[in-house]
Amino acid sequence: MTSRQPLSSAGHSRNADEQKNLPTGYHNIRDILDGAVPSGKFANVIGLVKDRRSAIQTRGTDWKSVLTIYDKSIEDEPEKGLVINIFRPQLSEIPEPDAGDVVLIIYAKVQSRYNEISLLSHKSTIIHMYSASKIPRPPKSAKQALLDPIRPNDRRPLDKEHEYVSWLYHSAEFTIQVDQSRNVKNKFKVLSDIQDGQFCDIIVNVIKDPFHQMDRATLWVSDYTENDAFYKFSWDSTDISEGRDGDPYGYTTKNVTPNTWPGPYGRRSLQVTCFDLHGEFVRDEVKAGAWVKLRNLQIKYGRNANNLEGYLREDRSAFNPGVQVDILSTDDPDNIDQRLKDAIRRKRDYEKAKKKQMKSFAANESGKGNGSKRKGENQDEKKSGSKMRRMEQRAQKFKGVDEREPGQEAGLDLNELIKCENMDQPVFPISSILKPVPWTTTVDGQETTLTLPFTCAKYRANVRVLDFRPRKLEDFATWRKNTEFDMLSDHSGASDSESDDDQGTLDRYRGDKVWEWRFSLLLEEANPKKKGEDNSLWVVVDNTEAQMLVNLDAVDLRANPDDLGNLREQLFKLWGNLEECKQQELQNLQKNQQRVAAQQPPDSTPPRPPSSHPAQNAVQEDSMVSNKPFTCCIRQYGVKLPESDPRKANAGKGKRWERVFGMFGTKISS
């Protein structure tokens, strides 16, 4: 392999400096941004990845990711870039190039919104990716760097396109290094000042031992400053809706709970993912409690698009500085970096404030906070009464989460095969979830309390499956017609039964079909101490959440017995022998119907003692349901249903609100 020349005007490869024409049919980015391709038309483009936003799910069924790319035509405008909005029906079809990789976009639609030009993917759009580390210098072809296509049937690039990719990457490399060199100065940031899109150096304290996975390591760090874009850790957090910073299944933060999180609390901690050499170094050398300096850390929003995260990737250029993680020593006070001293000082101040606050909570809870005072001695006591009550309530919540809940969950012997998001959130009993929410308002000058038909809320609960619908697993997947509207990013689709035009005709059976999951589960409170009359609820498992739950795509289960077997095996992990009991119930029902039809006497087998729940009695005739409880996420929301009674039409004319519960963020592991 030929050694690389220094990237200067004298030493740069002659082949790289020679201007190479775009392959036929392609536009450079400057022309697209200048409107050379009208809005609504389609364009082909080749560029280097400047930034990529992680995929998120849209309101419909699509997934969306955003790339920003650049090429030689805008090299003198570092702030410029061409945005590409990518929509795909499956998460697996979303491309995930790294910064510096080259992408080839074929047949993307030009759109102009708010006077900004961008590209929008179409169902026919082809996206190819070239790994930057494997792109050879020209005149060699970049074919060896081409990654396998996400969609196997997509047209492969031609030799002219491979050659242009090689020229573009190495001709742009000098610009990349110049831009990086301009940012060397003043790159240090405290965490309170970091923002999306920055590359910076930070000095931080490692909060927990890093979590390692494949070629990467994930760690939590803090310099004890606060940032509103960070995930909030709190003692009595009840807002399960705040996502967990790019880790939807809880792999990297599976031990982060209110009970095991070592602090700091509040929005003071940043999750950092280290790749390749950096990840290996972190795995072998970095432990909890260490102070480290991270250089050229990329800051951007994580997968949930709510919280900032840090990413440390290997520099693949000729100026690779090696591992950019430095373990800082605190043993020599005379030679410690002043910025490290400042961070250690902030940690000390935080620990002092934390201890003082915890003592205050403990005193308020035990009644010692004002036990020595005589009535009337302190006039400020009345003013601070409501504040003290809030502090007491908060301390009680803290105690409940920190002491009682872990023991309760441990005693339930929860199913470890079921993984759940938001394990750092408190557990809600089913009775609490079902409790109607009162809302106090003022009507005609008088305070009035109303009962809301539903509330938009999310919970974590410990439950077991008691029943399911439909009765047969073969009916857990249903189909709808594939229409031209499926290409639209905001189209949520409709079931085959919802098309009024096709009712009573054969048209509903013609054309392609889209199979989707659709089933419901009856969940029962798992904690025997919290069981009561309202201890169970039905939850809907929609297509997307079912895909996460069973890790399978919906198909025609009657025509695909292997897929039906895989589904049965997955659900057995969730509900044990429940399906067998349901089948036995159906057989017993059929036997009873045959006995009645034949005018035979009833079965003389003595019945089992009844359960406290009617649904449980239905499966107890010959076998008892045996399954382990598990933790899952449940969301409450409302849907509009037809209503003929005007007095009940609280959702508009002829409509009423119906409270519905759904399962989300829960996965059966392999």
Sequence and secondary structure as in RCSB ss.txt:
>XXXX:A:sequence
MTSRQPLSSAGHSRNADEQKNLPTGYHNIRDILDGAVPSGKFANVIGLVKDRRSAIQTRGTDWKSVLTIYDKSIE
DEPEKGLVINIFRPQLSEIPEPDAGDVVLIIYAKVQSRYNEISLLSHKSTIIHMYSASKIPRPPKSAKQALLDPI
RPNDRRPLDKEHEYVSWLYHSAEFTIQVDQSRNVKNKFKVLSDIQDGQFCDIIVNVIKDPFHQMDRATLWVSDYT
ENDAFYKFSWDSTDISEGRDGDPYGYTTKNVTPNTWPGPYGRRSLQVTCFDLHGEFVRDEVKAGAWVKLRNLQIK
YGRNANNLEGYLREDRSAFNPGVQVDILSTDDPDNIDQRLKDAIRRKRDYEKAKKKQMKSFAANESGKGNGSKRK
GENQDEKKSGSKMRRMEQRAQKFKGVDEREPGQEAGLDLNELIKCENMDQPVFPISSILKPVPWTTTVDGQETTL
TLPFTCAKYRANVRVLDFRPRKLEDFATWRKNTEFDMLSDHSGASDSESDDDQGTLDRYRGDKVWEWRFSLLLEE
ANPKKKGEDNSLWVVVDNTEAQMLVNLDAVDLRANPDDLGNLREQLFKLWGNLEECKQQELQNLQKNQQRVAAQQ
PPDSTPPRPPSSHPAQNAVQEDSMVSNKPFTCCIRQYGVKLPESDPRKANAGKGKRWERVFGMFGTKISS
>XXXX:A:secstr
      SSTTTS HHHHS     TT   HHHHHTTSS TTSEEEEEEEEEEEEEEEE SSS EEEEEEEE GGGT
T TT  EEEEEEESSGGGS    TT EEEEEEEEEEEETTEEEEE  TT EEEEE GGG   TTS GGGGB   S
STTS    HHHHHHHHHHHHHHHHHHHHHHHHTSTT B  GGG  TT EEEEEEEE S  EEETTEEEEEEE S 
  TTS  B TT   TTS  TT TT STTTT STTT  S  BS  EEEEEEHHHHHHHHHH  TT EEEEEEEEEE
E TTSSSEEEEE    STT     EEEE  S GGGS HHHHHHHHHHHHHHHHHHHHHHHHHHHHHT SSTT  T
TS THHHHTHHHHHHHHHHHHHHHIIIIIHHHHHHHTT  TTEEES TTS B  HHHHHS  EEEEEETTEEEEE
E S   EEEEEEEEEEEEESSSGGGSEEEEE  GGGGSTT     GGG GGGTTSSGGGSS EEEEE EEEEEEE
  GGG SSS EEEEEE HHHHHHHH      TTT HHHHHHHHHHHHHHHTTHHHHHHHHHHHHHHHHHHHHTT 
    S      SSHHHHTT SS       EEEEEEEEEEEEE   GGG TTSTTEEEEEEEEEESEEE  
